[in-house]
């Protein structure tokens, strides 16, 4: 948990993908996130959190459905979305917080 807290601190936005290996929509979201990070270069980070391996983090952020995406800046949640999101939508959201 402390490594997670450290990762979401800072001025650079961090998009956290809460997922599970067995989740079919999560498998659809994964390549979209790869596309997003390639387009963002170094202006933001993407962090993947497996809810089965990290239940305490999922519980802290009240993750009920997966995939759920949370965008952090300076340790605070600035955006939250559940379900599969398209690359253009995510890029737009992240760029408003860069």
VMD Tcl script that draws the C-alpha trace (Angstrom):
set ca {
  {0.00 0.00 0.00}
  {2.84 2.41 0.75}
  {4.33 1.82 -2.72}
  {0.95 2.66 -4.24}
  {0.63 5.84 -2.15}
  {4.10 6.90 -3.23}
  {3.31 6.22 -6.91}
  {0.23 8.48 -6.97}
  {1.98 11.46 -5.39}
  {3.47 14.22 -7.46}
  {2.45 16.77 -10.02}
  {2.40 14.30 -12.94}
  {-1.05 12.71 -13.46}
  {-1.26 8.98 -12.79}
  {-4.06 6.97 -14.38}
  {-4.70 3.85 -12.29}
  {-6.38 0.89 -13.97}
  {-8.05 -1.41 -11.44}
  {-8.41 -4.77 -13.21}
  {-8.42 -8.56 -12.82}
  {-6.88 -11.20 -15.07}
  {-10.22 -12.99 -15.50}
  {-12.12 -9.80 -16.47}
  {-13.05 -9.70 -20.17}
  {-13.66 -5.91 -20.37}
  {-10.28 -5.42 -18.64}
  {-8.66 -7.34 -21.50}
  {-10.31 -4.93 -23.94}
  {-9.11 -1.90 -21.94}
  {-5.45 -3.05 -21.76}
  {-4.41 -2.31 -25.40}
  {-6.28 1.00 -25.26}
  {-4.17 2.01 -22.27}
  {-1.00 1.07 -24.17}
  {-2.09 3.38 -26.98}
  {-2.79 6.18 -24.50}
  {0.59 5.98 -22.79}
  {2.38 5.98 -26.16}
  {0.61 9.22 -27.08}
  {1.22 10.86 -23.71}
  {4.94 10.10 -23.76}
  {6.27 11.33 -20.43}
  {3.52 13.76 -19.39}
  {1.57 11.14 -17.37}
  {1.87 7.60 -16.02}
  {-0.40 4.58 -16.10}
  {-0.40 2.16 -13.20}
  {-2.23 -1.18 -13.27}
  {-3.58 -2.59 -9.99}
  {-4.85 -6.16 -9.91}
  {-7.80 -6.13 -7.49}
  {-7.29 -9.80 -6.61}
  {-3.65 -9.21 -5.61}
  {-4.27 -5.82 -3.98}
  {-7.67 -5.98 -2.25}
  {-6.70 -3.34 0.34}
  {-6.08 -0.71 -2.37}
  {-9.31 -1.64 -4.18}
  {-11.25 -1.42 -0.92}
  {-9.74 1.96 0.02}
  {-10.95 3.45 -3.28}
  {-14.33 1.65 -3.18}
  {-13.75 -0.30 -6.40}
  {-16.97 -2.25 -7.04}
  {-16.72 -2.83 -10.81}
  {-13.76 -3.48 -13.07}
  {-12.25 -2.07 -15.03}
  {-12.35 1.13 -13.01}
  {-9.99 3.95 -13.88}
  {-8.94 6.62 -11.39}
  {-6.85 9.63 -12.33}
  {-4.66 10.95 -9.52}
  {-2.78 14.21 -9.29}
  {-0.83 15.20 -6.17}
  {-2.26 12.11 -4.44}
  {-5.89 13.12 -5.01}
  {-8.50 11.53 -7.26}
  {-9.37 14.10 -9.95}
  {-11.43 11.78 -12.17}
  {-13.07 8.36 -11.91}
  {-14.68 6.15 -14.53}
  {-15.94 2.57 -14.64}
  {-16.06 0.37 -17.72}
  {-14.08 0.46 -20.94}
  {-13.00 3.92 -22.10}
  {-11.72 4.81 -25.55}
  {-8.25 6.28 -26.09}
  {-9.43 9.70 -27.30}
  {-11.67 10.11 -24.26}
  {-8.87 9.17 -21.85}
  {-6.36 11.43 -23.61}
  {-8.75 14.35 -23.33}
  {-9.35 13.75 -19.62}
  {-5.66 13.31 -18.79}
  {-4.55 16.34 -20.82}
  {-6.81 18.61 -18.77}
  {-4.73 17.66 -15.70}
  {-1.21 17.79 -17.19}
}
mol new
graphics top color blue
foreach p $ca { graphics top sphere $p radius 0.5 }
foreach p [lrange $ca 0 end-1] q [lrange $ca 1 end] { graphics top cylinder $p $q radius 0.2 }
display resetview
